[in-house]
Amino acid sequence: MKKVKVPKPMRMVWGSLIAYWLSGVINPAFVAIAVMIVLYIPILITDPYFPTKPEE
C-alpha cells in the first residue's frame, strides 16, 4: 500500500484564504471551496491521534 502525504494545516489555511480571495476576483463559487477547505482542517489535525489499520 502506498503512503499518501497530506498537507499541513497551515498550508490548508493559506489555500482557503487564496480561494476566498479568488471568489472576489474570478467567481463567487470559490467561497464554497474555501469553506470546504477550512472544514477539512480539524480532520487533518486529529488524524495522527486516531490512526486506522489498513484493511487486508
C-alpha positions in Angstrom: 0.0 0.0 0.0 1.3 3.4 -0.9 1.5 6.0 1.8 -0.1 9.4 1.0 1.4 12.6 2.3 -1.3 15.1 3.4 -0.7 18.8 3.5 0.0 20.5 6.8 -2.9 22.6 8.4 -1.2 25.9 7.8 -0.9 25.2 4.0 -4.7 24.4 4.1 -5.3 27.8 5.8 -3.4 29.6 3.1 -5.2 27.6 0.4 -8.6 28.6 1.8 -7.6 32.2 2.0 -6.5 32.2 -1.6 -9.7 30.5 -2.6 -11.7 33.2 -0.7 -9.7 35.9 -2.4 -10.3 34.3 -5.8 -14.1 34.4 -5.1 -13.9 38.2 -5.3 -11.7 38.2 -8.4 -13.0 35.4 -10.5 -16.1 33.7 -9.4 -18.2 33.8 -6.1 -18.3 29.9 -6.1 -14.8 29.9 -4.7 -16.3 30.8 -1.3 -17.7 27.2 -1.1 -14.3 25.8 -1.9 -12.7 28.0 0.8 -15.3 26.8 3.4 -14.8 23.1 2.5 -11.0 23.5 2.9 -11.4 25.2 6.3 -13.8 22.5 7.5 -11.3 19.8 6.5 -8.5 21.2 8.8 -9.7 19.5 12.0 -9.7 16.2 10.3 -6.0 16.7 9.3 -5.1 17.7 12.9 -6.8 14.8 14.6 -5.8 12.1 12.1 -2.4 11.3 13.7 -4.1 10.8 17.1 -6.6 8.2 15.9 -4.9 6.1 13.2 -6.8 3.4 11.4 -5.5 0.0 10.5 -5.4 -0.8 6.7 -7.9 -3.4 5.6 -6.3 -6.6 4.3 
